[in-house]
Amino acid sequence: MRILGLDLGSKTCGVSVSDVLAMIARPVETIRFSNENYDEAFQKVSKYIEEFQTDTVVLGLPKHMNGDIGIRGEISIAFKEKLETLGVHVVLWDERLTTVAAEKILIAADVSRKNRKKVIDQMAAVGILQGYLDSRN
């Protein structure tokens, strides 16, 4: 069964998906939605849940470096609860530094700044999902 990975922001949501063996994450898309319109984001994410027939979603949980959960984390928790209404199991995954790591990987791959901006959220979603997948093995 495939697992979906999400990196939720205020205007974008990076989406990644695992292979059928749930071992390797790959990027899917960066969903764009109106500023903080999480209902719009939910509608778009729900289509991927259906398309990939997944029963598990790994959602990045932004935390402050001291481990506290701020407003962005609370938004992710509310989004988790909304996703659960679809009957999927949602795992909150600490996403601290995933965007930084994704940026470093893209820079090392010599991806231009313009192109990095297009895929950074997808790569962060891959980092979130791959971290979860690796923790299970």
Backbone bond lengths (Angstrom), bond angles and torsions (degrees), N, CA, C in turn:
res aa  C-N    CA-C-N  psi(-1)  N-CA   C-N-CA  omega(-1)  CA-C   N-CA-C  phi
1 M - - - 1.454 - - 1.528 109.20 -
2 R 1.295 116.11 131.46 1.468 120.96 179.03 1.527 110.66 -73.26
3 I 1.328 115.12 151.35 1.460 122.46 177.81 1.522 107.36 -120.83
4 L 1.324 116.16 137.61 1.452 121.97 -179.12 1.519 109.48 -98.10
5 G 1.330 117.25 139.52 1.463 122.51 175.84 1.518 109.90 -116.65
6 L 1.339 117.00 138.43 1.464 121.76 -177.78 1.514 112.00 -131.14
7 D 1.331 114.92 137.61 1.466 122.59 171.24 1.525 106.28 -119.39
8 L 1.338 116.66 96.72 1.460 122.87 -173.82 1.518 111.03 -87.20
9 G 1.327 115.28 126.42 1.456 121.58 174.73 1.515 109.93 -117.74
10 S 1.333 117.04 -167.31 1.461 120.14 -178.43 1.528 112.80 -83.29
11 K 1.350 117.94 -20.04 1.468 121.93 179.31 1.519 113.04 -132.61
12 T 1.325 116.71 -11.83 1.460 121.23 -177.87 1.524 110.34 -137.02
13 C 1.324 114.34 159.84 1.460 120.40 174.22 1.521 107.11 -140.45
14 G 1.317 116.44 113.40 1.453 120.52 175.18 1.516 109.00 -74.17
15 V 1.330 116.05 137.47 1.462 121.56 -178.68 1.522 108.88 -123.12
16 S 1.322 115.38 133.90 1.459 121.52 173.88 1.522 107.79 -134.12
17 V 1.323 115.73 163.32 1.458 120.20 179.49 1.522 108.48 -142.89
18 S 1.315 115.52 150.45 1.461 119.93 177.18 1.520 109.86 -87.70
19 D 1.320 115.23 166.65 1.455 120.53 169.89 1.534 107.70 -73.09
20 V 1.333 118.04 174.12 1.466 120.80 -176.48 1.526 112.84 -65.85
21 L 1.329 117.26 -21.94 1.464 120.14 177.56 1.525 112.26 -86.63
22 A 1.330 116.71 -2.28 1.463 123.46 -179.80 1.528 111.36 56.75
23 M 1.356 114.83 48.58 1.454 120.34 179.39 1.526 112.40 -118.45
24 I 1.339 117.38 -33.87 1.458 121.41 -173.53 1.527 109.89 -128.37
25 A 1.336 115.43 132.14 1.462 121.27 178.03 1.522 109.55 -95.14
26 R 1.333 115.42 145.37 1.464 120.39 175.11 1.528 108.28 -136.65
27 P 1.325 117.11 152.04 1.468 120.38 179.32 1.523 111.30 -71.40
28 V 1.340 116.01 150.33 1.460 121.44 177.90 1.524 110.18 -118.73
29 E 1.328 117.02 -60.43 1.458 120.92 -174.83 1.523 109.81 -165.45
30 T 1.321 114.61 159.80 1.459 120.76 166.09 1.520 106.16 -105.78
31 I 1.317 115.53 111.84 1.455 121.61 177.90 1.525 107.65 -78.97
32 R 1.308 116.46 132.44 1.458 121.11 175.65 1.519 108.38 -110.75
33 F 1.349 115.74 138.71 1.454 120.93 179.45 1.520 109.09 -145.67
34 S 1.327 115.40 163.88 1.465 120.27 -179.88 1.527 109.54 -59.13
35 N 1.324 116.33 147.30 1.464 122.37 -175.99 1.532 111.99 -46.90
36 E 1.313 115.95 116.58 1.460 126.21 177.88 1.524 113.93 57.05
37 N 1.328 117.51 27.35 1.459 122.12 175.03 1.529 107.47 -93.39
38 Y 1.325 115.78 81.45 1.457 120.82 -174.41 1.524 112.71 -73.68
39 D 1.344 117.51 -18.19 1.466 119.77 172.88 1.527 109.77 -66.35
40 E 1.333 115.84 -40.90 1.462 120.80 177.19 1.531 110.16 -64.51
41 A 1.322 116.50 -43.21 1.469 120.55 177.76 1.526 110.41 -62.25
42 F 1.326 116.49 -42.63 1.465 121.74 179.44 1.527 111.18 -58.38
43 Q 1.340 117.13 -44.85 1.457 121.17 -179.82 1.531 111.06 -59.93
44 K 1.328 115.95 -42.62 1.463 120.16 -178.76 1.528 111.76 -70.25
45 V 1.332 116.61 -40.77 1.472 120.70 178.76 1.529 110.25 -65.77
46 S 1.332 116.77 -39.23 1.472 119.72 -178.06 1.530 111.24 -61.03
47 K 1.332 117.46 -30.53 1.467 120.46 177.05 1.528 110.95 -65.25
48 Y 1.342 116.88 -36.75 1.469 119.71 177.76 1.521 111.41 -71.61
49 I 1.325 116.67 -35.43 1.465 119.79 176.99 1.528 109.28 -60.27
50 E 1.317 115.55 -42.69 1.466 120.51 178.06 1.529 111.58 -69.43
51 E 1.331 116.53 -46.11 1.468 120.64 -177.57 1.525 112.08 -59.35
52 F 1.338 116.72 -44.18 1.467 120.09 -177.55 1.528 112.34 -91.06
53 Q 1.327 117.01 1.06 1.467 122.40 179.00 1.522 111.55 48.87
54 T 1.309 115.24 48.00 1.456 120.24 -177.34 1.523 111.25 -92.57
55 D 1.310 115.74 150.57 1.461 119.62 173.88 1.525 110.94 -115.71
56 T 1.333 116.78 1.88 1.463 121.61 179.49 1.518 110.08 -135.18
57 V 1.335 115.02 134.28 1.461 122.64 176.79 1.523 107.79 -125.85
58 V 1.321 116.37 132.32 1.461 121.63 174.72 1.524 106.44 -105.33
59 L 1.324 115.46 115.58 1.460 122.92 -176.21 1.520 109.62 -110.39
60 G 1.323 115.22 125.94 1.459 119.65 178.28 1.518 111.53 -61.41
61 L 1.329 116.21 134.09 1.464 122.52 176.94 1.522 108.04 -111.57
62 P 1.339 116.50 105.40 1.465 118.13 179.36 1.527 110.71 -72.29
63 K 1.307 114.73 129.35 1.466 121.41 177.37 1.516 108.31 -126.39
64 H 1.330 114.41 154.04 1.461 118.58 171.58 1.529 107.80 -70.58
65 M 1.313 116.82 161.39 1.466 119.80 -177.36 1.526 112.84 -59.83
66 N 1.340 117.93 -24.31 1.471 120.35 177.85 1.530 112.23 -85.07
67 G 1.343 116.86 1.54 1.457 121.69 177.05 1.519 114.54 95.83
68 D 1.329 117.63 -8.20 1.463 120.52 178.78 1.523 110.61 -69.22
69 I 1.323 114.70 151.67 1.462 120.77 176.48 1.522 108.25 -102.24
70 G 1.319 115.63 123.56 1.458 121.46 -179.94 1.514 111.45 -101.27
71 I 1.312 116.68 -160.37 1.458 122.26 -177.47 1.525 112.10 -61.56
72 R 1.327 118.17 -40.61 1.473 120.66 178.64 1.534 110.59 -63.01
73 G 1.323 115.94 -38.58 1.463 120.17 177.33 1.523 111.85 -65.76
74 E 1.322 116.15 -39.21 1.462 120.49 178.18 1.526 110.88 -64.73
75 I 1.329 116.67 -36.91 1.470 120.68 176.43 1.527 109.90 -63.40
76 S 1.330 117.17 -41.66 1.470 120.67 178.44 1.526 111.15 -64.23
77 I 1.321 116.78 -39.46 1.471 120.41 179.08 1.538 109.93 -64.35
78 A 1.328 117.25 -41.30 1.472 120.86 177.48 1.524 110.62 -65.20
79 F 1.348 116.84 -38.48 1.470 121.30 178.44 1.530 109.52 -66.07
80 K 1.310 117.62 -38.50 1.470 122.60 176.62 1.524 109.73 -57.82
81 E 1.321 116.25 -47.61 1.458 120.66 -178.19 1.533 110.77 -62.53
82 K 1.315 116.34 -37.44 1.465 120.38 178.18 1.530 110.44 -67.42
83 L 1.347 117.14 -42.72 1.469 120.61 178.10 1.524 111.21 -61.35
84 E 1.316 117.43 -36.19 1.462 121.54 -178.52 1.526 112.26 -64.33
85 T 1.341 117.61 -21.55 1.463 120.29 176.65 1.530 111.28 -66.44
86 L 1.341 116.84 -16.66 1.464 121.99 177.10 1.533 111.95 -84.01
87 G 1.327 116.42 -3.61 1.460 120.57 179.72 1.517 114.18 87.55
88 V 1.335 117.69 13.99 1.462 120.61 177.93 1.526 110.17 -97.88
89 H 1.314 114.63 152.69 1.462 121.28 173.58 1.524 106.98 -85.23
90 V 1.335 117.36 127.97 1.459 120.55 -178.61 1.521 109.00 -116.01
91 V 1.320 115.12 125.53 1.457 122.64 177.76 1.523 107.64 -104.61
92 L 1.331 117.20 125.43 1.463 120.70 173.37 1.517 107.80 -85.52
93 W 1.329 116.58 128.86 1.464 121.86 -175.41 1.519 109.65 -123.07
94 D 1.323 116.04 127.46 1.465 121.75 179.48 1.526 108.99 -56.85
95 E 1.326 115.52 117.80 1.458 119.25 -175.70 1.523 113.58 -104.97
96 R 1.331 117.00 12.48 1.468 118.34 -179.64 1.517 110.77 -54.16
97 L 1.311 115.23 129.64 1.466 125.56 176.16 1.527 115.19 71.15
98 T 1.348 119.01 6.34 1.468 118.25 178.79 1.526 111.18 -67.57
99 T 1.321 117.48 -37.64 1.463 119.64 178.81 1.520 110.44 -68.22
100 V 1.322 116.47 -38.15 1.470 120.92 177.38 1.522 109.75 -62.77
101 A 1.332 117.06 -45.15 1.465 120.78 179.21 1.524 110.83 -63.68
102 A 1.340 116.80 -41.30 1.468 120.49 178.79 1.521 110.55 -62.59
103 E 1.318 116.53 -41.85 1.472 121.37 178.99 1.526 110.56 -61.10
104 K 1.324 117.11 -43.36 1.468 120.81 179.45 1.527 111.89 -63.58
105 I 1.321 116.41 -39.52 1.466 120.24 178.98 1.524 110.17 -64.51
106 L 1.324 116.52 -43.83 1.464 120.33 -179.55 1.526 111.88 -67.10
107 I 1.328 117.13 -37.45 1.469 120.48 176.89 1.525 109.84 -65.45
108 A 1.342 116.28 -43.69 1.466 120.35 178.97 1.531 111.29 -62.20
109 A 1.332 116.16 -29.98 1.461 120.75 178.55 1.535 111.55 -84.95
110 D 1.326 116.01 5.29 1.463 122.84 177.01 1.541 112.56 61.75
111 V 1.335 115.77 37.06 1.465 121.21 176.41 1.523 107.74 -81.67
112 S 1.316 116.57 132.54 1.471 120.52 -178.08 1.521 110.99 -62.76
113 R 1.323 116.25 157.03 1.465 121.59 -179.87 1.532 110.54 -56.67
114 K 1.325 116.52 -43.03 1.463 121.79 -179.70 1.534 110.65 -60.55
115 N 1.312 117.04 -45.77 1.461 120.86 -179.93 1.524 112.48 -73.21
116 R 1.335 117.30 -31.85 1.470 120.29 176.12 1.517 110.23 -60.08
117 K 1.325 116.11 -42.48 1.461 120.78 -178.01 1.534 110.88 -60.84
118 K 1.322 116.97 -33.01 1.460 121.96 -178.69 1.528 112.74 -70.87
119 V 1.340 117.34 -30.95 1.469 119.94 -171.63 1.526 114.81 -117.82
120 I 1.328 118.03 -0.79 1.469 120.25 -174.37 1.534 112.10 -59.31
121 D 1.336 117.19 -39.92 1.466 119.84 -179.14 1.524 111.62 -68.30
122 Q 1.329 116.47 -37.06 1.468 119.99 176.12 1.520 110.38 -62.85
123 M 1.328 115.78 -43.83 1.463 120.22 -178.65 1.529 111.05 -66.75
124 A 1.334 117.04 -36.32 1.464 120.03 176.10 1.529 109.57 -65.03
125 A 1.341 117.16 -39.66 1.470 121.15 176.80 1.526 111.00 -62.64
126 V 1.330 116.30 -38.30 1.466 120.61 176.06 1.526 109.62 -62.32
127 G 1.338 116.98 -44.45 1.465 120.84 178.88 1.524 112.52 -61.06
128 I 1.318 116.30 -41.48 1.474 121.24 178.20 1.524 109.89 -63.01
129 L 1.332 115.93 -51.14 1.463 119.83 -177.58 1.523 111.78 -66.57
130 Q 1.339 117.59 -42.23 1.473 119.49 -178.83 1.521 110.27 -65.11
131 G 1.330 118.06 -37.72 1.470 120.67 175.85 1.524 111.46 -58.82
132 Y 1.317 115.95 -43.78 1.468 120.73 177.73 1.527 110.80 -64.20
133 L 1.333 116.64 -48.03 1.473 120.45 -179.26 1.520 111.30 -59.57
134 D 1.327 116.90 -43.34 1.467 120.76 179.91 1.519 111.59 -64.76
135 S 1.332 117.45 -34.29 1.470 120.29 -178.69 1.519 112.51 -68.80
136 R 1.317 116.79 -21.97 1.463 120.53 -179.09 1.508 112.64 -80.83
137 N 1.315 117.47 -18.74 1.474 120.45 -174.97 1.503 111.15 -98.42
